[in-house]
Amino acid sequence: YADRHIDNKVERTRERPLTSGQVTEGEALILFAVLALCAFALVLTLNRLTILLSLGGVFLAASYPFMKRYTNLPQAYLGAAFGWAVPMAFAAQTGELDSRLWWLFLATLIWALIYDTMYAMVDREDDLKIGVKSSAILFGAYDRMVIGILQLSMLAVLLQAGQRFGLGAYYHASLGMASALMLYHQWLIRRRDRASCFKAFLHNHWIGLVILLGIVLFPMAWCRYLCPLGVSLWPFSVVGGLRLTRNETTCTSCGACDRACPQAILVSQKPEVRSGECTLCFECTEVCPEPDVLEFRLGRRGR
């Protein structure tokens, strides 16, 4: 809606529904209001901290479309808007803001700056004609070099995040795969033609996928389906009452178990971890410096 008088001057966007007249301005505003109310209704089911953070998310999302009129880096602002989901997710899940989450927020911001600059390279000629600002215009002839620096920065930040969260070999392998994809994107944008830059922009979702695999799916597959103990014990966690319990009296809350958990469960902050969360990999019990603090028990739920 904010770009309705700009999109008709840009080749890529002139056929969008609002610009082409398929949708009226009133209809667009009604849809926006309905979706905003639905989103707010969902947020209201969460805790107070998440609700407060959502106000910042609303401001970032609503103000972003106007940033290309005032700043040469609207892509960075978009990254902040997208990245705001990180503190909100942590708040919703744990009720607090772990300092480590800001590494993920920063990585998300840099990633958006990377792929949206590729996106802006598609429209650069049109944007110059109509006076719209973008990172592609700001970087000019150095666009590929700056994108390369940002790609290296993103990998470095993700590496730091992995160290903070205790992620291991699977995660590091996923970063290696992501770096290979980044090289491919550099090859795609080497001539700066519109079709290839747009293809590189679209192809960035594969980077998110391989990093997701490294964080969640590969470790989960090992713990649940490949590790002999996981295969034999995980069904009890789901169907029965097998659970990990923590002795709060003797626990020193050193956080070693949190860092070792491949599911990123904050074991040191819970009296017990039940089915659906724990994959029974026993990593936490291996690294715990205190004996008998963590142990698995079989019993009926709710006891």
Salt bridges, closest charged atoms under 4 A:
ASP3 OD2 - LYS68 NZ 3.13
ASP3 OD1 - ARG69 NH1 3.54
ASP7 OD2 - ARG16 NH1 3.33
GLU11 OE1 - ARG194 NH1 2.89
GLU25 OE2 - ARG4 NE 3.15
ASP98 OD2 - ARG100 NH2 2.72
ASP123 OD2 - ARG12 NH2 2.33
GLU125 OE1 - ARG194 NH2 3.82
ASP126 OD2 - ARG194 NH2 3.54
ASP143 OD2 - ARG124 NH2 2.86
ASP143 OD1 - ARG192 NH2 2.84
GLU248 OE1 - ARG246 NH2 3.86
GLU272 OE1 - ARG243 NE 2.95
GLU272 OE2 - ARG274 NE 2.09
GLU277 OE2 - LYS270 NZ 2.60
GLU295 OE2 - ARG297 NH2 2.73
